[in-house]
């Protein structure tokens, strides 16, 4: 990257240091702090509830700053994770310098840095979700020779006081613009703050969901990111959720990533797009068609998909979203351009030709290679997801697909080319496995396939059992059928999990 390119980068540290974030060192952080009147360092890390935590340091001097960055700090792990015992719960949090960013909200100039967890012996904590994600991706690469790049879509509702001006059509908010949507500027402010932290944003728009009740307006929006390494993709999703809440607080509105806000209206998902990589090249397609590599990855993910709900759909209201005809999948299947499938292969510019020249006669026609844009999308996760464990699980599924002796046959068996929600295709629907209908069922699937997740030392027994225990404690096996007809009880549950993840 040239110097001019660094000057245009939205991350102030990149501009000042004239280097990409992946090359940041401790000396770089100290240099930035000393020359930009930074007063505080904030360590950031994710607890078992999926939220970004904070540990704040007032910088006392250069030696103090050097110590903070060199040693990290102690934290109480049992207060962060349910799988750690109080008697042996001290952990270290150690900063990862490449994640450093200027806090967009702090009145006191502060640099925030994401941290990793280490155990008492100074080793990466085996059960830490971020470490498990890293191990899962390393196992995929070591066992198959392929890596995985991912990117996420965050859907969320803005909940505000009722506004009768320029009302959008109910459940028709997709790509609507102001004034028929009210929170485009909030979304823009959040995107600019995300970019400042290093997030790679693809685009944003208003989403399908919009409705009102006696007091409030509910407007659904989405922000989508660009494909990158699994570690960077997870970090930017976690930071993005924190930023959206911060910006919403400044506007005096509520931001919710909850999978369901009310019955009969579109729920919010957090879809994950993937592309298998080999030697830096996207191998999703081969000769313009879905490659055998992609089919194996898809097969492996589908084979453990019900268990993946334990990471991607982690609260009872997750299963109020995963119902037919509500923009969310319920069957274990995949298809091209098919939104009723669990894994969708979206339009990939294959055979599209030079559309720009067609739309703009003054432009010369030229051949373009669009293969880098091809991905496939896992559509069932929602905002309650443990992002690190979800992406770790997708890496496990990708690896598992290569290890399945009948991977390609399984991919063919689970392929659909029809709207699976259409009643005339019920026979095909009955041939497919179903996603779980409760946290309890997701826990059952996870433990039944635990050996797949533990292979190559990726997941630990303690973590899997802790997640299953947490899911089963909701006691929600027949909850959807039990309270769905009762709006008051349903809304009480929605409010309980309004700020999930």
N, C-alpha and C positions, 0 to 999 in steps of 0.2 A: 504494500500500500504506500502511496506517495505521501509526502508531507502535506500537500494540499488536501488529500483525502482525510487525513487526521484532523485538519482544521475544520472540516465540515461535520465531524463526528459529534453527535448530541451528548456524549459522555464527557463531562468537563475534565476528568482525569486523563482520558485518552488524548484530548486536545492539548492539555498542558504537558504531558509526558511524551507526546509524539510517538506512541507505540500502542499496539493493540492490547486489550485487557488481558488476554491470555499470557502476555509476557510481563505483567506487573510483578515486581519484587518488593520485599520489605523496604529496601532503600528507596524505591519509587514512592511508596506510600508516605514515608517520612519526608521525602522531598516535597511532595504535594502539600502535606500538612504544614510544613514550615513556611512555604511560600504563598499560601492562600488563607492564612489566618484561621485555620481550622482549630476549634476549641475542644471538640469531643470526638471520641471514637465509640461507635456503637457496634457491638457484636450481635449478629442475628443468626438464629437457628430455629429449626422447626421441631415442635413437640409432637406428641402422639395425637393431638387434636388437629394437626395439619396447619396450625396457624404459626405465623412468624413471631418469634419471641425477641426480646431485646435485653441486652446487658450494657449499661451506659458507663463510660469512663470520661471524666474530665481530665484533659491532658495536663499534667503537672510540670512537664519539661521534657527535653529530648530523651534523657535516660528513662523516664517513666514510659514514654511512648515506645522506646525500644523494647522495654520489658513487656509491655502489653502485647506487642506484635510478635515477640520471640517466644513467649511462654503460654499464651492463651490464659484461661482462667478455669476455676473449678465451678461446677454447678451440681445441683441435686437432681440426679437422673430419675429418681422415683417420683418426683413431682412433675416430670415431663412425660414419662412412659409408664404404662401399666404393667409392663413385663419385667420391670426391675424391682428388686426387693429393697426396702428401706435400709436394711443392714449393710448393703454393699452397693450403694447407689451413687457414690461420688464419681463424677465424670469430668473430663477436661473438654472445653470447647476451644478449638484451635482455628484461627482465621485462615481462609483461603484467599490469598491476595488478589487473584484474578477477578474476584467478585466485588472488589471495592467500588463504591459509588458515593457521590455527594448526595446526602439526604435532601430530597426535594422539599421537605416540609419543615424541617427543624429551624426554629428561629435562631438558635445558636448554631453557627456553622459546624457541621458534623460529617464525618466520613463513616459510612456503614460498611461492614464486611460480613459476608456469610461465613459460618463456621462449620467444621466437622467435629463429631464426637469421638473421643479417644477414651480407652479404659485406663485402669489404675497402672497398668504396665506400659502405657504409652503406645498401645496399638490401636488402630481404628476399631471402634466398638462394633463387634460382630453383628449385633442386632440392630444397629442404627439404620433406619430406612435409607438414608442417603448412601451409606456404605454398601448396603445390600444391592441398591441399584447399580453401583459401580461394579460390584462383584458379578452381578447378573450379566452386565454388558461385556465384561472381560471374559466370562465363560462362553458367551455366544461367539465372540471373536476367536477365542482359542480353539473351540470345538468345531467351528464351521468355516472359519476364514472370512466371515461376513460380519460387518458391524451394522448398527441400526441408527438412523437419524430420525428424530421425531419433532413434532410441533403440536401445540395445543390450540384449541378454541375455547375461550371462556365466555359462557353465556351467563347473564345476570339480569335481575330486575332492579329498576330504580323505583322505589316506593315513595311517593310524595303526596302533598295535599291535593285535593281534587281541583281540577282545572277544567272548566266547561268550554274554553276557547279552542277552536280547531281540533275537535275530537277525531282521532284516528278510528277507522273501522275496526271493530272488535276482532281480534285474532287475525288481522291483516296488516301487521306492522312491518313486514319484511321489506327492508331497504327503504322504508318511508323516510321522508326528509322533513326538516322544520318548515312550518310551525306545527305540522301534524304529529311530530314527535318533539318532546320538550327538552331532552337531555343529551342532545348532540354535543353541546359545548363541554358538558361534564366529561363525556367520553373523550373528546379531543384533549382536554386538560390532562386526563389520566394517561393518554397515549404519550403525550410529550414528557410527562414525568417518568413513564416506563422507559422511553428511549434514553433519557438521561442516565438511567441506571444500567444501560447496556442491552436492554431487550431489543430483539430483532422483530419488528412488527410488520405483518403483511398488510393488514387493513382492518377496518372496523365498520360496523353498520348497525342499524336497528334490526331487531329480530321480529319473528311472527307475533310473539305474545304481547298483548296490551288489553287492559280491561280496567274497570273502576268498580268501586263499591260506594257505600254511602259517604265515606270520608276520604278515600285515597284513590290515587291513580297508580297503576302498575304498568311500567314500560320496560320491555325486554330489549337488551342490547347484546352485542357480541364483539369481542376483539380476538383476532386470529394472528398467530405468530408465524415466523418462517422456520423451515426445518434447520436443525442444528444438532450438535451432539446431545446425547441423552442427559448429561449432567447440566449443560447450559440450558436446555429446554425446560428441565424441571425447575431450576433456579428462577428462570424468568417467569414461569407460571406462578410460583409462590410469591415472588415480589409483586407481580401484577395484581394479585388478589388483595394484597396489603395496600397497594397504591389506590385501587378503586375504592376501598373502604375509607381511606384517608381523604380522598377527594370528595366522596359522598358526604363525609362528615363536615367538610368545609362548606358544602352547598346546603347543609341542613336536611339531607334526605338519607334514606336507608338504602344501602346496597345489599342485595341478598343473592347468594349463589345456590340457594336451596333448590333441590331438584323439583319440588312441587310447591306452588304458592296457593293454589286453590283447585278444586275439582273442575274438570272440563276445560281447563285452559292449558296452553303449552307450558310444559315444564322446562327447566334449564339443564342442559347437559354440559359436559366438558370433553368434547370429542378429541381423540388423539390421532393424528396422521403419522404415518410411518413410511420410510423408504429404506430397503436394504441397500447397503453400500459395499463395494469391493474396490480397493485401491483408489478410493476417492471418487468413484463413479457410481451413479445411481443405477441399480440393476432391477428396478421395478418392472421394466418392460424388456422384451427381447423381440426384435423384428416387429415392433408395433403392437405386440400382444403381451398379456401378463406372463411374466417369465416363470419357469419352473421354480426358481428360487423364491419368488413372491408366493407362489402357490404353496410351497412348503411352509413358509412363515405363516401364511394365513391359516393353513391346516393346523399347525401347532397351537396358535392362539385360539382358534375355535375349539380345539379339543379340551383346553383348560378354561374356556371362557366363563362357564358358570362359577368356577372357583375364583376367577379374577374379579368377580363382583364383590368379593370380600375386601378388595382394595379400592375398587372404583365406585361402589354403591354401598356406603357404609352406615346409613341411618334408615330408620323405618320408612320415611317419606320417599326414599330412593325408589321404593317399589310401588309407590303411587304414580310415579312417572312411567315406569316400564310396563305399560299396558298398551294394547292395540289401538291404533288410530290416534295416538297422541304424539306423533313426531319422534317416537323412541322405539327401539327394537325390542322384541320379546323372544325371537327364535334364533338359534345358533346356525347362521348361514351367511353367505357372502354373495355379492353380485356387483355388476358394473352399472354405475349410475342409478343404483336402486336404493332409495332411502328407507325401504322397509327392511333392509338387511342389517345384520349386526356389523359386518365389515363391508364398507362400500368403496368401490374403486371409482372415484369421480372422473369427470371429463379430464383428459390429459393432453389435449391439443394434438392427438394422433390423427394424421390425415387431414388436419384442418387447413393446411396450406397457408399462404401469406395473406391472412385476413386484413392486416393493416394496410397493405397495398390496395386491396379491394375496396376498403372503406375510404382510402385516401388516394385518389388517382394520381396525385403529384408525386407519390412515393414510388421508387423503383421496386419491382418484385425481386425478392431474394430468398434463398432457402434458409430456414431456421431450424435449429435443433432444440426441440422442446422437451427432450427426454428427462431433463433435470427437474421438470415441474411435476412429474408423475409421483403420486403417493397412493396409499390406501388408508382408510379411516375406520377406527374402532369407535362405535357410536353409543355404547351404553353407559360409559362413566358420567358422573355428575360432579357438582361442586363440593360434595362431601368427600371426594376421593383423597386418599393419601397419595399425593402425586409421586413421591419417590417410589413407594411400593408398587403403585400401578405401573409405572414405566419399567420397574424391575420385573414385574410379572409379565409384561409384554416381551421383554428380552428373554425371559425363561420360555415363554410360548414360542418365540421365534426359533430358539435353539431346539426345543422339543420337536418342532416340525421337521427338522433335519434328522432327528433321531427316530422318528416314527417310521417303521418299515413300510407303512401304507399311506404315507403323507399325501402323495399326489392323488391317490384314490379317495382319500378322505376329503380332499379339496374338491374333487369332482362331485362327490356325493352331497356336499353341502352347498353347492353352487345353485343359485336361483336366478331366473330371468323373468319373474312375474312379481306383481305386488302381493306379497305373502299375506297381507291383511285383507285382501279381497276374499269374500266368502266362497267364491267359485273355485278358489285354489286351496280350500280347506284340506283336501286330501294330501296335498304337498306339505302343508303346514304340519299335519299330523305325523309326517315322516321325520321331522326335525326335532332335535333336542330343544328344550326350553331353558331360558335364563331363570334364575331363582325368582321366587315371588316374595321373599322375606330375607332379613338379615340372618335369621336362624338357618334357613336353607343354604344361604351363601357360605356360612360357617361349615355346614356339613360337607359341601362340595370341596371346600378348601382342605379340610382334614382328610378327605377321601383321596385327594391327589397330592398330599403333602410331599410324598417322595419325589415327585417331579420337581417341586420347588427347592427341595433340599439337595438335589444332585449338584455335584461340583462345589459343594460348600457354600452355596449362595444363601438360602434362607436358613434360619435356625429354628429348632423346635420351640424354644422359648417365645420367639416372636409369633410363630404361627399359632401356637396355643393361646397366647395372649390376645391375638386378634379374634380368634374363634370364641374365646370366653366373652370378650366385649360384645360381639355380635349376638351371641346367644342370650346375654343378659337383657336385651331389649324385649325378649319374649313376644315376638311379633309374628309368629308363624301364620296366624289367620287374621292378622290385624286389618288388612285391607278390606277383606270381606265383612269384618265385624263392624268397622266404624265408617266405611265409605258412605253409607246412606245417611249418616248423621253429620250434617255440616258443622255443627258446633264442636263436636269431638274432633273432626278432621282439622278444623282451623286451630284448635288447641295444640294439636300435634305439629302443625305447620309452624306455629309461633315458637314451639319448643326448639325446633331445629332451623330457625330462620337464619342464624349466623353460623351455619356449619362450615367446616373447612377453613 
